[in-house]
Amino acid sequence: MSLALLVILLVVALSTVSCVYVYNYRGEVRYKNLREYLRKAWPIFAPLNCFLYVSTKRNYRKPIVNIDDFAELQSLTDKWELVREEAESLREQGYFEKTTKEGSASYYDVGFRTFYKHGWSKFYVNWYGYTHESAKKLCPNTVELLKNIPSVNGAMFTLLPPGSELTRHCDPIACSYRYQLGLSTPNSDACFINIDGKSYSWRDGEAFCFDETYIHYVNNNTEDYRLILMFDVERPMNIFGRGINWVYKLLARATLVPNTSIDRQGFFNRLFSTVTPFLEWSKAFKKRNRPLYKRLQFVFNSLLLLILLLIIATPFIIFS
């Protein structure tokens, strides 16, 4: 058996085991069916994610982590009213709505655009090594506070309108934990996030931190909006996990999304804006001929998987 074939078989085996673990065993809440898992959990990242789960320091291997274990974040939490003032100014000036306007560069957000249909909106402060020029101009105090916390990878303000929701989902890559700080919230248990079966509600000036690769969803069953600061904070790991995380961070950096025209665009943002017309056409085609659409979708996804396997095996083929 050639080395290249052996590597491909090993990758397939590890990928299968990782997907089975995430689908059947990780956390308390299960996926409703395989279709939900394939659509909501980004199984292509399961192998590397599982490696990071194993590499995570033992005390942090849980859906909700102790905020006190991230002592460096307290300096920001203590200044929450200053942060809220800038976030409210952005809201009052309509910047959240502008980032979800179709046709603008900020609209083509690979990671978060599906939330737009629920009324959710955001304003980036920084993202994996880049601080947005618009944020420096419009929320300089928040920028300065975050700059002094090296463990923060990417931050944004997010706004959820009254009566809205974010359906069950998982974030794709396990390179971080998600910190959320309440700024202007309903201060009610009726506005909550459910993480792996347990609900947590926001309060002004209070924060919590969780592993966003567990199943979670959000409901705002109140008449008030929810405005928070959320950011990715470094996942505490051993040296092997930090090596994988370096690769993940490069991937995350490529998803950079601008707020306004003065901000830089990432590769995937540009690519997504280019392919969106095709995606819209495919949605229309799905409505016209769903059976054929499903067959073509299967062929397309199979080709993507084959290409991924070939990319992984190429170095071994060349040097074997």
C-alpha positions in Angstrom: 0.0 0.0 0.0 1.4 3.4 -1.0 2.0 6.1 1.6 -0.4 8.4 -0.1 -3.2 5.9 0.0 -2.5 5.1 3.7 -2.6 8.8 4.6 -6.0 9.2 2.8 -7.4 6.2 4.6 -6.1 7.5 7.9 -7.7 10.9 7.3 -11.0 9.3 6.3 -11.0 7.1 9.4 -10.1 10.0 11.8 -12.7 12.2 10.2 -15.4 9.5 10.5 -14.5 8.9 14.2 -14.5 12.7 14.9 -17.9 13.2 13.3 -19.4 10.2 15.1 -18.1 11.6 18.4 -19.5 15.1 17.8 -22.8 13.8 16.5 -23.5 11.1 19.1 -21.5 11.9 22.3 -20.3 15.4 22.7 -22.4 17.4 25.2 -25.8 16.8 26.7 -27.9 17.9 23.7 -28.1 15.8 20.5 -28.7 16.8 17.0 -32.3 16.2 15.8 -31.1 14.2 12.8 -28.1 13.9 10.5 -29.4 16.6 8.2 -29.3 19.2 11.1 -25.7 18.1 11.9 -24.5 18.4 8.3 -26.2 21.8 8.0 -25.4 23.4 11.3 -22.2 21.8 12.7 -19.6 22.2 9.9 -18.5 18.5 10.1 -15.5 19.3 7.9 -13.8 20.9 10.9 -14.6 18.0 13.3 -11.2 16.3 13.1 -9.1 19.4 14.0 -11.8 20.5 16.5 -11.6 17.2 18.3 -7.8 17.5 18.5 -8.3 20.9 20.1 -10.8 19.5 22.6 -8.2 17.0 23.7 -5.5 19.7 23.8 -7.7 22.0 25.9 -6.6 22.3 29.6 -8.8 20.0 31.7 -10.6 22.7 33.7 -11.8 24.4 30.5 -13.4 21.3 28.9 -17.0 22.3 29.5 -19.8 24.3 27.8 -19.6 27.2 30.2 -16.3 28.2 31.6 -15.6 30.2 34.7 -15.2 33.9 33.8 -12.9 34.3 36.8 -10.4 32.1 35.1 -9.9 34.9 32.5 -8.7 37.5 35.0 -7.3 39.7 32.2 -10.9 40.4 31.0 -11.9 42.1 34.2 -10.4 45.4 33.2 -12.9 45.5 30.3 -15.9 44.3 32.3 -15.2 47.1 34.9 -15.5 49.7 32.1 -18.7 48.3 30.7 -20.6 51.6 30.9 -18.0 53.3 28.8 -18.3 50.5 26.2 -22.1 50.7 26.3 -22.0 54.4 25.6 -20.1 53.8 22.3 -22.3 50.9 21.3 -25.4 52.9 21.9 -24.0 55.7 19.8 -23.4 53.2 16.9 -27.0 52.0 17.3 -28.5 55.5 17.3 -26.5 56.4 14.1 -27.8 53.3 12.3 -24.5 51.5 11.8 -25.9 48.1 12.7 -28.5 48.3 10.0 -25.9 49.5 7.5 -23.8 46.4 7.9 -26.7 44.2 6.9 -27.7 46.2 3.8 -27.6 43.9 0.8 -24.9 45.0 -1.7 -22.6 46.5 0.8 -19.3 44.7 1.5 -20.3 44.2 5.1 -23.3 42.2 4.1 -21.2 39.3 2.7 -20.3 37.8 6.1 -19.5 34.0 5.7 -19.8 33.3 9.4 -22.8 35.4 10.4 -24.9 36.3 7.4 -27.6 33.6 8.0 -28.5 35.5 11.2 -29.6 38.6 9.2 -33.0 37.1 8.4 -33.8 37.1 12.1 -33.0 40.8 12.5 -29.6 40.2 14.1 -26.8 42.7 13.2 -23.3 43.5 14.2 -20.4 46.0 14.2 -16.9 44.6 14.2 -14.2 46.2 16.5 -11.4 43.9 15.5 -10.8 40.5 13.9 -7.8 38.2 14.3 -5.0 40.6 14.0 -6.8 43.5 12.3 -8.5 46.4 14.1 -11.2 48.1 11.9 -10.5 51.6 10.9 -14.2 52.4 11.4 -14.0 51.1 15.0 -10.9 53.3 15.7 -13.0 56.3 14.6 -16.4 55.4 16.1 -15.6 53.5 19.3 -12.0 54.4 20.2 -12.4 53.6 23.9 -13.5 50.1 23.3 -10.6 49.6 20.8 -8.1 50.8 23.4 -9.5 48.5 26.1 -9.3 45.5 23.8 -5.8 46.4 22.6 -4.6 45.8 26.2 -6.0 42.2 26.3 -3.7 40.0 24.1 -6.0 37.0 24.5 -8.8 38.6 22.6 -8.8 37.4 19.0 -11.9 39.1 17.5 -14.6 41.4 18.9 -17.9 42.9 17.8 -21.0 44.6 19.1 -24.2 42.6 18.3 -27.8 43.8 18.3 -30.8 41.5 18.6 -34.3 43.1 18.2 -37.3 42.3 20.3 -39.2 39.1 19.5 -36.3 37.7 17.6 -34.3 34.4 17.7 -31.2 32.6 16.5 -31.9 29.0 15.7 -29.9 26.0 16.9 -26.3 26.0 15.6 -22.7 25.5 16.4 -19.8 27.7 15.5 -17.4 26.0 13.0 -13.9 26.2 14.6 -12.8 25.5 18.2 -10.0 28.0 18.4 -11.6 30.2 21.1 -14.3 30.7 23.7 -17.0 33.2 23.3 -17.2 36.0 25.8 -20.4 38.0 26.0 -20.9 41.2 28.0 -24.3 42.7 28.5 -24.5 46.4 27.6 -28.2 47.3 27.0 -30.3 44.2 27.6 -33.9 43.5 28.7 -32.4 42.2 32.0 -35.0 39.4 31.8 -34.8 35.6 31.8 -37.1 35.9 28.7 -34.1 37.0 26.7 -31.7 34.1 26.9 -29.1 31.9 25.2 -29.4 28.1 25.7 -26.0 26.4 25.6 -26.0 22.6 25.6 -29.4 22.4 27.2 -29.0 25.1 29.9 -30.3 28.7 29.6 -28.4 31.8 30.6 -29.8 35.4 30.4 -28.0 38.7 29.9 -27.8 41.4 32.5 -26.3 44.9 32.0 -22.7 44.9 33.1 -22.4 41.2 33.6 -20.5 38.7 31.4 -20.2 35.0 30.8 -18.0 32.8 28.6 -18.8 29.6 26.8 -17.6 27.1 24.2 -19.4 28.1 21.0 -18.9 24.7 19.4 -21.6 23.2 21.6 -25.2 23.4 20.3 -26.7 26.8 21.3 -29.6 29.0 20.3 -31.0 32.4 21.3 -34.5 33.8 22.0 -35.5 37.4 22.8 -39.1 37.0 24.0 -39.3 40.6 25.2 -40.2 44.0 23.9 -36.7 45.4 24.3 -33.6 45.0 22.1 -30.4 43.2 23.4 -27.1 45.0 22.8 -23.9 43.2 23.8 -20.2 43.1 23.3 -19.0 39.6 22.3 -15.5 38.5 21.5 -13.4 35.4 20.9 -10.9 34.8 23.7 -8.0 32.4 23.4 -8.8 28.8 24.2 -6.4 27.6 27.0 -4.4 24.7 25.4 -1.2 22.8 25.5 1.6 23.4 23.0 0.2 20.9 20.5 -3.2 22.6 20.4 -1.6 26.0 20.0 0.1 24.8 16.9 -3.2 23.8 15.3 -4.7 27.0 16.5 -2.2 29.0 14.6 -3.5 27.4 11.4 -7.1 28.1 12.5 -6.3 31.7 13.2 -5.0 32.2 9.6 -8.3 30.8 8.4 -10.3 33.1 10.6 -8.3 36.1 9.5 -9.3 35.4 5.9 -13.0 35.8 6.9 -12.4 39.5 7.8 -15.5 41.5 7.1 -15.5 45.4 6.9 -18.0 47.6 8.6 -17.6 50.5 6.2 -15.7 51.3 3.0 -12.6 52.4 4.9 -12.1 48.9 6.4 -10.1 46.1 4.9 -11.8 43.1 3.2 -10.7 39.4 3.8 -10.3 36.8 1.1 -13.5 35.0 1.9 -15.5 38.2 2.1 -14.5 39.1 -1.5 -15.1 35.5 -2.6 -18.5 35.3 -1.0 -19.6 38.6 -2.6 -18.6 37.1 -6.0 -20.5 33.8 -5.6 -23.6 35.2 -3.9 -25.4 35.7 -7.2 -24.9 32.0 -8.0 -26.1 31.1 -4.5 -29.3 33.1 -5.0 -29.8 31.4 -8.4 -29.4 28.0 -6.7 -32.0 28.8 -4.1 -34.4 29.7 -6.9 -33.5 26.4 -8.7 -34.1 24.5 -5.5 -37.7 25.8 -5.4 -38.3 24.8 -9.1 -36.7 21.3 -9.0 -35.9 20.1 -5.6 -35.0 16.4 -6.5 -32.5 17.5 -9.2 -31.1 20.1 -6.8 -30.5 17.5 -4.1 -28.6 15.2 -6.6 -26.4 18.0 -7.8 -25.8 19.1 -4.3 -24.6 15.6 -3.4 -22.2 15.5 -6.4 -20.9 19.0 -5.6 -20.2 18.2 -1.9 -18.6 14.9 -2.8 -16.2 16.7 -5.2 -15.3 19.2 -2.4 -14.5 16.3 -0.1 -12.4 14.6 -2.8 -10.5 17.8 -3.4 -9.8 18.2 0.3 -8.4 14.7 0.5 -6.2 15.3 -2.5 -4.8 18.5 -1.0 -4.0 16.6 2.2 -2.4 13.7 0.4 -0.4 15.8 -2.2 2.7 16.4 0.0 2.9 12.7 0.7 2.5 11.8 -3.0 5.3 14.2 -4.0 7.8 13.0 -1.4 7.0 9.3 -1.4 
